């Protein structure tokens, strides 16, 4: 999951680890995220207020608008 928030921030989740657990959240530059998964580079043009999700790295995925409660 990749979220481009309305304020221009980026949030990336791996769909495996719970980000709510102590020590689970890491602050990183997007370049480091793309180094781990180069397929995410295509999301550089993701407009603010959008969320991109896919079930696995080989999946095409889909892009939606953030729901009001996801606006972070």
Residue, then its C-alpha position, 0 to 999 in steps of 0.5 A: x500500500x502506498x498513500x500520497x496524503x493531501x499534505x504531500x507526505x508519503x506512507x508505505x505499508x508492506x501488508x505484512x507487519x503491523x505498523x501499530x506495534x512498538x518499533x514497527x514504523x521506520x522513517x525513510x526517504x522514498x529512494x530507499x523504498x524504491x531501492x527495495x522494490x523498483x516497481x514502486x517508482x511508477x507511483x511517483x506521479x501518484x496525485x495527493x489524496x490517492x492510495x495505491x494497493x496491490x495484493x502482491x508484488x506481481x499484481x497490477x494493483x489499483x488506485x483509489x481516492x482516500x476515504x475521508x477517514x483516511x485523509x491523515 
